[in-house]
Amino acid sequence: MSKPISFQTVIEYVEALSNEEQDLLLELISKRRIEKRRQEIATNAAQTLKAIRTGTAHYGTLEDLQADLLSEE
């Protein structure tokens, strides 16, 4: 397993890139974060649909949710 790189080292590497490479890196990171979030949303949606199909989903008002959360403590 490789040794993790410190955040400061990453910053130094990025600063060593040209402006164009830095712009490309920022765009790439942004797109990857968006895709990761989309995957998280898709996973949550699939879990929600499964809960609805299996009858384990809970429905109610905000007050119902608060009461349910407080009763779990």
C-alpha positions in Angstrom: 0.0 0.0 0.0 1.4 3.4 -0.9 2.0 6.1 1.7 -0.6 8.9 1.7 0.5 12.3 0.4 0.0 15.2 2.7 -2.4 18.0 1.8 0.4 20.5 1.7 2.3 18.4 -0.8 -0.7 18.2 -3.0 -1.0 22.0 -2.9 2.6 22.3 -3.9 2.2 19.9 -6.8 -0.9 21.8 -8.0 1.0 25.1 -7.7 3.7 23.7 -9.9 1.3 23.1 -12.7 0.7 25.6 -15.5 -2.4 27.8 -15.3 -4.0 25.7 -18.0 -3.3 22.5 -16.2 -4.7 23.9 -13.0 -7.9 25.0 -14.8 -8.2 21.5 -16.2 -7.6 19.9 -12.8 -10.3 22.1 -11.3 -12.8 21.2 -14.0 -12.0 17.5 -13.6 -12.4 17.6 -9.8 -15.7 19.5 -10.2 -17.0 16.9 -12.7 -16.0 14.0 -10.5 -17.6 15.5 -7.4 -20.8 16.1 -9.4 -20.8 12.5 -10.6 -20.1 11.1 -7.1 -23.0 13.1 -5.8 -25.3 11.8 -8.6 -24.3 8.3 -7.6 -25.1 9.0 -3.9 -28.5 10.4 -5.0 -29.2 7.3 -7.2 -28.3 5.0 -4.3 -30.5 6.8 -1.9 -33.4 6.7 -4.4 -32.9 3.0 -4.9 -33.0 2.4 -1.2 -36.1 4.6 -0.8 -37.9 2.8 -3.7 -37.0 -0.6 -2.1 -38.4 0.6 1.3 -41.6 1.7 -0.4 -41.9 -1.7 -2.2 -41.2 -3.7 0.9 -43.5 -1.6 3.1 -40.8 -0.4 5.4 -40.9 3.2 4.4 -42.3 5.6 7.0 -44.8 8.3 6.2 -46.0 11.3 8.2 -45.7 14.9 9.0 -42.7 16.8 10.4 -44.2 16.4 13.9 -44.4 12.6 13.3 -40.7 12.6 12.3 -39.7 14.6 15.3 -41.7 12.3 17.7 -40.2 9.2 16.0 -36.6 10.6 16.3 -37.1 11.7 19.9 -38.5 8.3 20.9 -35.4 6.6 19.6 -33.1 8.5 22.0 
